[in-house]
Amino acid sequence: MGYAISEIGADHLVLANPEGIPFKNARPLEITEAQPVSSLNEEKMRQFYVLEKV
């Protein structure tokens, strides 16, 4: 979870910029909106789980 709440995260998993290529590539995984950096909300946990399965 350290990367999930880090301000920069893992540099290859940063999805904070909705216009960035990594974020656009995550859309087919139903990741459609960026989550607050230090949040641990339910949607961020779902996104984390989805990305761990890939």
Number of C-alpha atoms within 10 A of each C-alpha: 9 8 14 21 15 13 13 14 16 12 8 8 14 18 25 17 13 15 9 11 11 15 19 16 11 18 12 9 12 10 21 14 17 15 19 12 16 11 13 13 10 9 14 20 15 13 19 15 11 14 13 8 6 6
